[in-house]
């Protein structure tokens, strides 16, 4: 049985402050004042699976922007790694350094059922509205399952 608490749709999003590529300190609730956020937890920079779905996520950047939704990606890799990964992908998104997986654990975004990567940050999305409420969640049931970004965009459109 897991000790992780996994937030649900309708729950308040846990606030946090962490460094990011573009901000000395990313503050979730401060950023929510500018509009809704799709927070993307992912396993690691440069992994083939993360690169695959993030490439599609980048292609859909205008669609998310047109909805007023900003995407921020987060995992425990350091800022230098995030910067190199973002540059390689040509990503418009800010990447947050989740020091010691503090935020991943708070959101329950930890791999539990895969012996090879148990304890890593899981692939998950949380759509958070300007009131700080979680409006939509997508969680990878196992690490090899990638999000279908077109379907995720369609779900976001339903709740925005």
N, C-alpha and C positions, 0 to 999 in steps of 0.2 A: 504494500500500500504506500502511496506517495505522501510525503509530508508537504509537497508543494501546494500552495493555494492557487487555484487557477481562476482569475476573474471571469465574469460572465457578462454578456451583453446587458446593459443597463446599470452595471456597477460603475462607481466612480473610478476613473483612471488614477493610478498612483502617480503623484508628482515626483519629479526627480531633477537633479542638476548633475550634468556630466560634461566633460570636455568633448568638443567635436572639431571637425576639420575647419569649419567656418566660424565657430564661436569659441571663445575661451571657456565659456560656460553655457551649454545648452540647458535652458530651463523650460520644461514641458509646459507648465501652466502659463508662463510668460509668452511662449510661442503660440499657445492656443488662442490668445487674444487677437492674433492675426488671421485666424481661421482654423478649420478642422485639420487634423493631422492623421496620416496613415503611418503608423509606426511599424517598421519591418524589422523583426528580429531574424537573424540568419546565422548559420553555423560558422562561416569563416571567409575571409578575403581569399580570392584566387581559386576557390574550389570550383570544379567544373559545373556542379549542379547549381550553386549560387550564381555563377556567371551566366548560366543558361537562362534562368528565369529573370535575372536582373537585366539582361539585354532586352528582353521583351518589355520589362517595366520601364526602361529608358525610352523605348519606342513609343510608349503610351504616356509619356510625361505631359504632353500637351492636353491629352484627354483628362488627366487628373487635374492639371492646372485649370482647365476650363470649368471644372466642378468647384474650384476653390480649395481643393485638397492638396496639401503639401505632404510629400513623403520624406521621412527621415529613416535611415537604416541604422541598425545598432547591433553590435556584438563586442566581445572583449578584446578583439585585436587592437593594437595600438594605433595612434594617429598617423604615424609614418606609413604603416601598412594600409590603413584606410585611404590615405592620400594616393598612394601608388595604385591601389585597386581602382579607385574612382577615376584617376587619370587614364589608366589602361582601358577602362570601359567607356570613357567619355561621358560619365554620369553627371547629371545636373543635381544630384541629391547630396545633402550633407550626411556624413557618416559620424555616428556618435560612438565614443569609446566607453564601453560599459565596464568600468573598472571592477575587476573581481566578480563579474557577472551579477552585480548587485541588482540592476534593473531587470535582467533576465529572470532572476529568481523571484523578484517581486511580482512579475507578470506570469510566473509559472511557465516561462518559455525555456524549459530545460529538457533535453532528450533523456527519457527514462527507460525506454524499451529497446535500446540498441546496444548490445554489449561493447561494440567497437568504439562508439562515440557517446556512451552514457555520460551524462554530466555536461555535455557541450550545450551551447545555446541552440534551441530548436528553431526551425523555420516557421514563423508565425507573423500574422498581421493583426493589428488592432486599429480600428478606425475610431478616433476620439473626437467628439464634437467640441464646440467652443465653450460649452458648460462643463467640460471635463468628464463627460459620460462616455463610456464605451458603447458605440453604436453597432459595431460589426466585428467579428473575430473569425479569422481563418487560421487553423492550426494543422500542421503536417502531422498525420497520425504516426508516421514513421519517417525517419530522415530522408529516405530515397524518394518520397512523394513530394513533387514540386507543385507550387501553385500554378493554376492556369490563370495568367494575368488578365486575359480577356474576361473570364468569368468573374474574377475578383473585381474588376472595374465595373461590370454589370451589377454586382451586389452593392458596391459603393454607391452607384447611381440610384439604387432603390431607396437608400436611407438618407441621402443628402438632400 
